């Protein structure tokens, strides 16, 4: 039986429920659900049915995430304005809940043009958070103590030293700070009443990151790959003696330390996690290992992660997922061993009709091994076309699990390959640093060879392979079409830079701490050699070579990749009489959060690839989506050169 076309909204419409959290006292369950068609926060008693839940926020912009105060009196979240990434911190008081009335969301950081940072929630006083504000100097954050109940901000440290990170001990004492250095890495200092004493110094090629204080208060857990180490590992550093004690590294020697978790109450190390193909856990606590194993048995081997827990850690809220399942939510009672199903975020998703995902490896042009995830459609719907789906960052990685774009494209008949090209994180420092100054060159070779892999394995015809990505993935799409014009048949660039010179010249002020790193990894616009490299690697200056069809998608308020990056490449193609599609959302930033904008973009991408790669296509479109797509579609003749 042929796999049917699954409606776009099943993949990308608002999830029915997502983002659940158990309150610290275990009494309430919170989650994100549409209210007035916008993802907002709802709550209910933990043991009540979901039909009794009530909305507690009515934000016009989808709320991406939130958390509880430690005393369970408040829910807090961050929000910007139309994608400008000037995030403020908001609180909602649970005690203000009245029947039929939504509590007021109070802005705790009501400064214009700032980006608030949250560093710590106090364990000694649940009303206190430690935050950073950049309203004095947009490039650097001063340290404040914030009262959640009153909104009173108390300056603790005026950041004249260009500090980028603050680390507190269990007694809320600021003990360690770090700041960027000229080598592209970080200098880590002990902090004693404003006095800084150097502990570690790292370069661009290495990493040293203090994570958390040991319960003894004198040692700190540090993630590092300095010296002979290639993969990051966990050590304990004694602040009094300066000695290092090995704690753990990947027993297989394949992966950086990916994740680490501690008990909230005792601050005991619970487990480390590493990922090459799939996540692997290593436990330091027998009870935690027992519970993970018990849940795994109950859920037939699905991958699990702890999403939230009560303060006593007697109840876990977990997510259980695999490559075809975005993840159901469960409550797990650790004392009784009872596992209670809560919800599936997309109950209409026909997981049995989705494609399995395989971790594969191939060689790049210089022999470097690249790990990638391959999503193959059922044989009955394979179109003979493929799409290389490129992750952003680029200092990030694709991981095992359900990927909506990969599954959506596979349902349309495309073989989808997601490469973890050099510069992707998690594979060691040599792999990461192999991408330094290789934007558009060896990094691009890794992506080009993904297309050749699809063709060599006969998953796709060589002249029917597309490429798509957001942010760096958008850059890679433009670079693919400009630097390898005979490889890809079509490309979709979502908020990707076209001119690396203007990208680096227009960085947000709060990116100042990463400026030296960007110059050393991408190219230095302050030197003649660097400017030449950046010009050479900028797709804009090679737009005359582009042969494949291109769609450009941009948010007008993007603070990272400015609208000019899209305008430039669109105008360059238009001026040579070459067709280019351009979507622009006036109320979005670096990626689309509004569900109508997002659905309009996806419908356009689907039609674009169907037109050029001849995959399957869902022709019908709801009127509101069609109208928004018309609004977002730019007449390229109006774009300024």
GIJO-V213803 format. One record per helix or strand. SS is the DSSP state (H for helix, E for strand). FROM is the first residue (numbers start at 1). LEN is the number of residues. If there is no record, write none. Layout:
SS&FROM&LEN + SS&FROM&LEN
This chain:
H&8&5 + E&18&5 + E&28&8 + E&38&8 + H&50&3 + E&54&2 + E&66&3 + E&74&6 + E&88&6 + H&94&3 + E&98&1 + E&101&1 + E&106&2 + E&117&5 + E&128&10 + E&140&8 + E&153&5 + E&165&4 + E&174&7 + E&186&7 + E&195&7 + E&208&6 + E&219&6 + E&233&6 + E&244&5 + E&257&6 + E&269&7 + E&279&5 + H&286&13 + E&303&7 + E&315&8 + E&325&9 + E&339&6 + H&351&3 + E&357&7 + E&369&7 + H&379&3 + E&385&6 + H&404&8 + E&414&7 + H&429&5 + H&442&15 + H&462&3 + E&465&6 + H&472&12 + E&490&5 + H&500&6 + H&509&13 + H&528&9 + H&539&7 + E&549&7 + H&563&13 + E&581&5 + H&595&19 + H&623&10 + E&633&1 + H&636&3
